[in-house]
Amino acid sequence: QVQLVESGGGLVQAGGSLRLSCAVSGLALSNYAMGWFRQAPGKERELVGAISWRGSSTYYLDSVKGRFTISRDNAKNAVWLQMNSLKPEDTAVYFCAASYTGPANLNPRAPFDYWGQGTQVTVSS
C-alpha cells in the first residue's frame, strides 16, 4: 500500500521559513519523479516544484523561484521542500505527489499517480 505523508506545515510570519517533509512508503522511490503542489481556498491546485527520479533536474513555479528548494533522498524514501522568504500568498495546503517515470528526464506536465493528504501552510503578514 502506497503512502505519502507530509509534515512540517504550520503558521509562520512573512519572511520566515518552513521545511516540508514527505515520507514515502510502498513504492520504489527511484522510479518516480516527485512533486510538491499547493491549493489555496478558491484557487486551482498548482505545481510548486518537482524533482527528477535521481534529483538531477528540478522545476519551480515562477513565483517561488529563488525562495523554494526541492530535494530528495531515495535511500531514506523522503522528499523535502525548503521554503524561505515566505509570503502571505504562499498560504495553502501543500501536497506531496509521486509520478512514475522510470529513469527519464523530468516532465512537470506528466500525471502524478500518488498523493499525500496535505499539510497546511499559513503565512501571516
Disulfide bonds with the S-S distance in Angstrom:
Cys22-Cys96 2.08
